[in-house]
Every structure is written in C-alpha cells, then in structure tokens.
Amino acid sequence: MHAARPARFNMAAVRSFDIRGVVGRDLDVGDATLLGGAYATLAREQGLKRIGVGRDGRTSGPAFEAALVAALVEGGMAVTRIGVGPTPQLAFAVRTLGLDGGIMVTASHNPPPENGFKLLLGEQRIHGAALKALLDRDGAAAPGGSVEEVSVTDAYLEALAHSASRLSPFKVAWDCGNGATGPMVERLTQRLPGEHVLLYTDIDGRFPNHHADPAVEANMRDLQRAVVSHGCDLGIAFDGDGDRVGAVDGSGAVVWADQMLLLLASDLLKDRPGATVVGDVKCSRVLFDGVAERGGRAVMVPSGYVLVRDAMRREGALLGGELSGHVFYNDGWDGTDDAMYVAMRLLLAITRSGRSLAEFRNNLPRTVATPEYRIPFAGDRRALVADVGERLLAAGAEVNTGDGLRVNTPDGWWMLRASGTESKLTIRCESGDEDGLERLMSQVRRELRLSGVELG
C-alpha cells in the first residue's frame, strides 16, 4: 500500500541545496512519495534508470525511505538500496556501481525531529531552481521498476583504509555523535595504526549525547575532554550524516575547518605545485593568504556545499571546503564531501609534515575570530542582508557581495549572509586582536539594529 499523497509537495521544506524540515510539520511520507514520483519522471526524461537510495539513522528514516523507494519503483526506476550509512557511502555506491543517480534520506546536522533528502541525478546535485522545478512535476507510473539491496560497506571501507596506508601510529579520539559514521569508524580504526578512543559510535537518531554538528564548539567538548584525558595526538568529529568533519589538536583546542583546509592544502601543494584551492566566503584570510604563500591559487567562493563543489569544477580546483566542515577532494575521490576520507587525508598530512596538529595550529598567523554564529531569523533573510548591504555601499564601505556581505575594515573583516539550509543568519568576524574583534561585532550589531534586528 502506498503512502497517501498530498496534492503538492510542501515547499516549506525546500532549502537552497536540499530538502529538510520537521517531520509531521514540514515533511511526511506523502512528501517522500511525491518526491520519488517527480524524480522518476525527470530521470526517465533523461534516459536514466538505476538509482541508489540510502538513509542515515534518524528515527523517521525507515518510513521515509520505504515511501520514496515505492514511488521510484512505481515510476519505473531500478532502485538499489544500500541501507543505513553516511551520505558519502551513497556517493561511493553511485560511483562504483555505475548508478545513474542517488537520493539520501537525511537532514545532515539538523536537530533530531527533522529529516530530508539530498539528491543526485547524473553528475549533478539537484539544488536551487532545479530542485524547485523538480518538485513542480507530477509523478506517473511507468513499467520496469525494480528494487534490490546491495551492500558497498566492505568496498567503501577498503577504499578508505587504502587511502590511509602510510600513516604514522597516532593516538586519535573519534566522536561520531551517534550519527551514521559510527559502525564504519569502528571497523576503519581497526585497520589503522596507533591507538583509538571511540565516542558515541552507536547510531541513534535521537542524538542523546550532543548535537552532531562539529562546526559548533559546544558539540566538540566531549571530544576535547577525551583528547586531553587520554593523551591523544588529536581528535576527529563527524556530523550526523558523515559529510562534515571537525578536529581538535593534542592540547584540546578546536582546529577550525579553514585551518584544517590550509594544512590539507599545504600537503597537496607539495605534490601539485600551483594547484587551485577553493574556500568559502566565511573562511579566514589566513587560509587564502596561506595558500598563496605556499604557491597555490586561492579562490574565494560563495558558501554552500553544492556551490563549493560547482566552483571547484569551474576553477579546476583539486581541493576545496567551507568553514562548516565540508571538504572536497578532486584528485581521485570524485569531488565528494566525504568526512571520513578527509580524516584519512588529515592524518596523512600530519604524518608527512613531521609536525603535530597542535604545532601546525600554533604556527599559524595570529588572528582572533568569532565562530560561525548562526542566528535564528524567521523573516526574509535575504531582504535583510540586502538592506544592510545597500546602506554599507551607500556609505562607501568595502564590501564583497558575492555571497551575502563580506565587509573589510581597518580592524579586519566581518560577514553577514542568509543560510542556505536553515532559517538563520550567519555571522562571522576576524581581526588581529580582541579590541578589533569587539569593534567589528559592534558594527554588526549596529547595522542589524538599523535594519530592525537586535543581536544579543
């Protein structure tokens, strides 16, 4: 029996790069059915049929996946179910099994009550206007549908382990946050040299220990404590669906994703001099200056994991990432934001550098920066950012408007943008000292106040 179909897909759950919403309010199994039908129609028009489907560990995942698969089969698709696991495992399945596309049932790092979908068709991630256009389609039954279950877990594990075949024997703490990476990390660390301390590897869609989002420092506290108490060389954390990564050095200090990206770039440039490295607009100037100083070509691009990946293809970049922890390699890993693969490359970069992660961080140019503040905002986020931008440009400020606002001042820079995945504003500031940072934050507060928003 198929799920009851609503008249139209609930567009309140459609984000810039994927679909996410609160289950029972923004999304239900009827929406999964509509999505499957619309996706099958588009795939048929493009002569595509073999579609992979996976899901993370969210409690609503089984029902959403069942409705999605049933609709895809009804629409004539040959569905390959790969089961529960991280989003990059689905990308690996599409790549290695020669599938025509894939749909992941996941809400990534969002809170436990939410779920959603990430979509790939052909070589393109469906997002933006293309995603909205897809959801305007009607599904229709077509012959030839089928479903099979295929496990790529062993092959994926083997590929990850092979990428880490030359590591030094580090002592590493791993925090899976009860997300989809846990069982794979348990198996992977058995293949790695050194000692390993594992946190929260059981998949639990309630995320009972902490939110599975390594871009927020509060979510890294358990990992920080584990690194210090066990005397680890470093710690590595993953988000709920395993496409974002965070790190902690041996002192227990968080190594932010843009700092990590510079270490990865430094290692890459040893073998590929002059390579292009992409970073999003939220990244520190230390990244862009550091890549240039090491002989690379640094390119600043808009935020959003899909946009970063697209920019890498456009710029011919071998490496790219954003402050939220999405990191992509295009030198043999097909441009997938695979956090476990990035973890292997991080360990390899530390091995090849001959320095600890803490030594690398301590030798970076000294700046002070806020974390990436994500402020809930129920109004028109883009209109607010545009209002602030118009005022700043009229006053003669130096503003990069490529993605929201990145404002340069004598004290450093600050940015304001509308999140593409959540109903939030994103704010970040960086300066050479604490006084300068406070002046930058004061300017942000003042500009938001002038646009009718009080920032605490």
N, C-alpha and C positions, 0 to 999 in steps of 0.2 A: 504494500500500500504506500503510495507516495504522500509526502507531506502536503498539507493544504497550501494552496498557492495564493498569496496576496495579489491584488490587482497589479501593483507595481513595486519594484524594489525600493526599500526605504533609503532615500538618498542622504538622510542624516548621517548614515554610517560611512559615507564615501569620503575618504581623505585624498590628499594630493597624490599619494603614491600607492595606496592600497585601501582596503576596507576594514574598518574597526568600529566597534560600538558595544554598548552594554547589551548583554543578552536579555531578551524579554522586553527591552525598551526600544533599542535601535535595530536589533537583528534577531531573527529567529530562524527555524529550519525552513520556513516558507521562503525566506530570502535566499537561503542556500540553494533551494530548488530553482528559484528564478535565475540565480547566477549561473548554475550549471546549464540550464537551458539556453541562456543567452550566449554563454561561452561556446557551447557546442555549435550553435548556429554560425558564429563567427569563424570557428575552426573549419567547419565544412566549407564555407565560402573560400577559404584559403587552401583547401585541399589537405588539411591536417586532421589527424585522427587519433594518434597514440598519445594519451595524456596521463601524466603521473599525478597522483594525489597523495599528500601526506598530511600529518597533523602533529601539533605539539601536545603537551599534557594537560591542557585546560579541560575542566570538567564537562563543558558543553561540547567538546571536540567530537566525541563519537557520534552524537546525534547530527551535528552539522556535517560531518564527513559522509555519513550514510545518505543524507538527503542530497548532498552535492553529487556523490557518485551515482545515485539512482537517476538523477536528472541528466548527467553526462551520458550514461548508458542509453537512456531513452532517446537522447539526441544523436545517437549513432556513434558515440566515441568508444574507442578501445581503451579502457581505463586500467592503469597499472597502479595498484595501491601499494605503497611502500611502508605503511604503518606509522607508528609513533617515532618521532625523532626530531632533530633540529632542521630548520629550514635549509641550511646548506646541504644536508643529505638529499633532499629532494632535487636540488640543483645538480648534485653529483649524479643522481639517478637519471635525470633528463639527459645529461651529457654522455654518460657511459652506456646507457641503454638505447641511445638514439631516439628518444621520445620527441614528440612534436611540441610539447608544452607541459606545463605543470601548474597545479593550484595547491597552495599550502593553507591549511586551516590553522590560523594563528592570529593572536593580537600582539605578538612580539613582546615588548616590555610593558605593555599596558596593564592596569590592575586586574585582579582575578575575575571580577564579574564580566569582563569583556572578552570578545572573540572577534574573528575577522578572517580575511583572505588576502593572500599575496598571489599575484597572477603572472604567469609567463606563457607567451604563445609565440611559437617560432623562436627567434632570438631576442624578442622584445618583451620587456616587462610592461604590462598594461597599466598605465597611470594617466593622471591628468585628464585632458579632454577625451582621450581614447577610452579611459575607464568609464567615464560618464556615458559616452556613446554606446559602449558595450551594454550597459545596463538599461539603455533605452530599447534594446532589441527584445523581440519575443522569441521564446524557445519553441521549437517544433519537433515532433517525433520524427525519427529517421531510422532506417534499418541498419543492421550491422553492429550494434552496440554490444560490448562485452566487458567483463571485469576479471582481472587476475591479481593475485597477490605475489609480489616479488620482493625479496629482501636484498638490499645492497649494503647492508651493515658491514659484513665482513670485508667486502671490497673497499668500502669507504675507509674503514679502519686501517686496512693495509696501505692505502694511499697516504693517509695521514702519517702513519708510522714511517713509511719510506721517506717522506719529506723531512723527517727528524732523525735520520740515520747517523748523523755526525755530531751529535750533541755531547757537551760536557755533562758530567753527572751532577746536576744541580739538585738542591733540595727545594721543592716547589709546593706551595699550598694552592689548591684549586677550589674555587667556590662556584658551584653550578646553580645555586639559588633555587633548587627544586625544579629547575627548568628542564628542557628537553635534551640537554647535553649530558646529563648525569651518567647514564649507563655507558655511553660511549667513552666518557672520560675515565670511568673505572677501568675499562678494557684498555684504553690507549696508554694510560700511565703504567700499566703492567709491561708495556713494550718499551718504555723509555728508561734510560739510565738514571741513577740517582735515587733519591727518596721523595715520596709524595704524600702530602697530607690532603685528604679529600673532605670537603664540606658539602652537605646537602645535595647528594647525588641521586637521591630518590625523587622520581618525578611526582610532583604534587601540584596540581593546578590551583590550589588554594594559596600557594607560596607562603607557607606558615612561618618561615624564619625571617625573611626580609624580602622586600620587593626585588625582583630580578632585573635590575637596571644598573649596570656598573657606571653609568655616566653621572650618577648621584652619589656623592661621597658618603652619605649616611648608609647607603647599601653596601659599602665596602668595609664597614667597621669590623664585622666578624672576620673577614679575610685579613685585615690589618692585625687584629689580635692574634690570629693563627700564625701569621708570618713571624711576629715578634716572639710569641711564646714557644714556638717550635724551632726558632733559629733558622728560618728558611732564607734562601737567597732571594726569593721573590714570591709573589702571589699572582694568580691569574683568575679572573672572574668572567662569567658569561651572562648574557641576558636570557630572557625566557625561551627564545627560540634559536639561540646559538648563532646569531649573525652579528652580534656586537661583543666586543671584548674590552676588559679593563685590566689594569695591572697595579701592583703595589711593589715597591722595592724592598730590599732587605731591612731597611730601617722602619718600615711600616708606612712610609709616605706614598700617597697615591701618585702614580705616573699617568698623567692625563693622556688622552688618545693622541693629541697633536704632538706631545713629547715622544710618545711611542712611535708615531709615524716618522719622526725625524731619525730615530735610531734605526728603524727599518730602512729608511731612505739612505742613511749613511752606509749601511751594509750593502744595499742594492747597487749603489754608485761605485763600489769597489770593483764590481764585475761589469757594470754597464755605465761607463763614464758618459756624462751628458744626458742621462735618462730624464724624462719628464716625470714629475711628481705632482699630483693634484691634491690640494687641500681645500676644505670648505671655508666659507667666509667667517666662521666662528673660531678658526684656528689662530693660535698665537703668531705674531710676526716672527718669533724665534724659529718657527718651522720654515717659513718662506725664506728668511734670511739664511738659515742654516743649510737648506738645500742648495741655494745659490753659492754659498761659500764652499760647498763640497763639490762644486762643478756641475750640479744638476740644474734643470729648468723647472722652476716652481710656478705653478699656475693656481690662482685663487678662483674658486668657482662657487655657485650657489649651493646652499645646504639642501640635503635630501639625498638619501642613499641611491635612489634611482638617478637623480641628476648628476651625482658624482660619477657614477658608473658611465653614464652617457658622455660626460665631459672627458673621461679617460679615453674612451673610444675616439672621440673627436680630436683630442690632443695627442693621441698616440702614446699615452702615459702607461708606464709599467706598474705604477703604484699610486694609490690614492686613498683618501679617507676623510673622515669628518670627526669633529670633536665628540660626537655622540658615541663613537666607538666602532662604526662601520669602517672596515679597512678592506681594500680590494687589491688583488694582485692580477696582473695581466701577463705574467711571464711564465705561464704554464698552468695556472689554476683558473683560467677562463673568466677572469673578472668577477668572480663570486665573492660576496662579503661573507666569508667563512671564518668565524671567530676561532675555531679550533685549528684551522690551518695557519691563521695569523699567529696563534700562540706558538705553534711549532717554529714559524719564522722568527718570532721574537726570541725564543730560546737559542736558535741558531745564530741570530745576530749577536747576542750576548757572548756566545761561545767564540765567534770569530773576532769579536772586538777585544777580547782579553781583559775586559773590564766588567765589573758588576753593574747591574742596572742602577744601583744607588750612585756609583761613581759617574755613570753617564749623566744621570739627573743632576748631580751636584756640579758638574762642569758646564751645564747649560748657562747661557747669559741670564743674569738675574733680572727677573721681572716679577711683578705681583699681579695676579689676575683673580677675578671672581670665577666661581664655577659657572656652568651654563644654567642660569636661572630660567625656569620655565614657569611662568606666572599664569594661572587660570584666568581666562577672559572670555566671557560669554558673548560679547558684542562682535562687531565686524572688525576682525583683527587687521585685515589688510587696509581698510579705510583709516584705522587709527595710525598705522605705520605711515601711510601716505600723507596724513595730516601733519605728523611730526616732520617728515621729510620736506614737505613744501615750506614749512616755517624755517627749517635749517638752511635750505638752499637760498631762500629769500634773504637770509641774514649773511650769506656769503661763506657758510661753513664748507669744509672739505668733506664731501660725502660720496661714498661709493654706494650706488643704488642697484647694484647687480642682483642682490637678494636681500630685500629689506633695506636697512641702513647700516653702513659701517662708517663711523664718523671719526676722522682723525683730528686730534688737537695737540697742542704742545705737551700735554700730560700723557699722551698715548692714544688709545682708541676705544670706542665703545660701539656696540651694535644693538639693534632692535629689529626683530623680524617676527613674522607670523609663522608659528609652527605649521608644518605641512601634514602632521599626523595627529595632532591633538588640538583641542580648543584652548590654546595657550599662546602667550607671547614669550619669545626667547630674548634674553638679555645677557650680554657678557661685556666686561670691561678689562683692559690690561694697561698697566702703567709701569714706570720704572721704580716707583716707590709707593708706600702706603698713602702718603698725603695726596699724591697724584691720583691714586685709585679712588680715594674718597671724593675728590673733586669731579672725577668722571661720573661716579654714581650720583652725585648731587645734580649734575647736568641731566642725567637720565630721568631722575625724579622730577626735576623742574619741567622738562619737556613733556613728560607724561601728564603732569598736573595741568599744564596749559591745554592739553587735549582732553581733559576731564577725567583722568585716571590717577588715583592716589596709589603710590607704591609704598608699601610698608618699610 
